[in-house]
């Protein structure tokens, strides 16, 4: 079946939804999401969205904090562009119906239809502080900020007749016309219908512009704070199509996920440390002073490595985040979801510390794009976590991700507003199943999935070595061959597609990490513990070639 549209958006997080809303002013939008509209990393984001709203704060300070966290790889013009867009993004989200916490005693802000709220009213919003920030600049909605933003955007999406949503449809591969003798141009994607009533139909979706907004890839690791949908689909598809990819070795591990056998790595927001939380060893000793001058407010990479070091040094299964010195009423009001979730497992954070461990959290690399979200492949755009904009560098500053998603979604929609609708859409081949047959060996998929996630955690995790990386490279090469053989012999399923994608992501991470013979930001190699000036550039890679250093597309 062939489907045509002006804009194809793949993914339903903050960037995909916001782009769809903006682009719908100029043409028809088809939004593809492999589960429901609410299944995204955005919906799981607890902390907030960073923006300079306090008169005592400044864009320069926010930019400096971002660049400092990025360890020499953040691009100053992009950082400046994003942080200066912060207040406008907050106004846009409020105009779309998002509700953020306000200072105690503040009157409700006056919302002007289509214009958000007055700049003065923005100062009524309550601001939190998180690790790596030198000021309070994190706007939040309790401890479920992402969920509130997702709710507002989804409600707005459902009011726009120009936006068609296909839930439970998973993109398989990009339609790149040069494969059939045409120009080098992305003209849509093939998508598998994964809905309960589907018989595995594959649609050819042809579009004038294809926007990748698929989020991250936390599921490539054994322990992650990400939802099950975070399998790196966008980067894997773009990589196979020949797009330029950057900095995949920089994978952020959130320092604090709940340590409990039934908790499935529930995120304990960085905002807790921002509000005074103290990390302690099982004997009660506070240890962050030994690792960084900012102590518990150090950047995430520092805190994650510090916890990993202390756990290995002491043999402890976890460390503890202590909030008990703060009033119980404040904790329950400021962090209601975290309080409730902890109580499910018998942990009362108002009277006892929370057991925590690091977990894979955020992909700082991705599809290389310019300041408008344009990739190296004509016709393909990428926004949000799937992209590499130059903002995060070697380490993302807390709460900059939602901000980046909105900024680049808006810019991409602006750049694409004059899309040439008079140009005819190309004819593309229907999906060909060839001689593929249904599989009776589903265990192969689950076995390979588990093996990839486990060796990525053990060999390519928070601390790496050359020997571990060589082992990982050998394992992923063998597994990719097995997966490739299985893929061409059997009819595709969502599980098989996700396995294929995390294998590509694993290969990219291992290749980039093996290439960078230094330690910088989120990439720490015990055999190369120092930062080296000759590596002060992005790690770039395209399909079929080894990585190289560079700063431009």
Order of alpha helices (4+ residues) and beta strands (2+ residues): beta-alpha-beta-alpha-beta-alpha-alpha-alpha-beta-beta-alpha-beta-beta-alpha-beta-beta-beta-beta-alpha-beta-beta-alpha-beta-alpha-beta-alpha-alpha-beta-beta-beta-beta-alpha-alpha-alpha-alpha-beta-beta
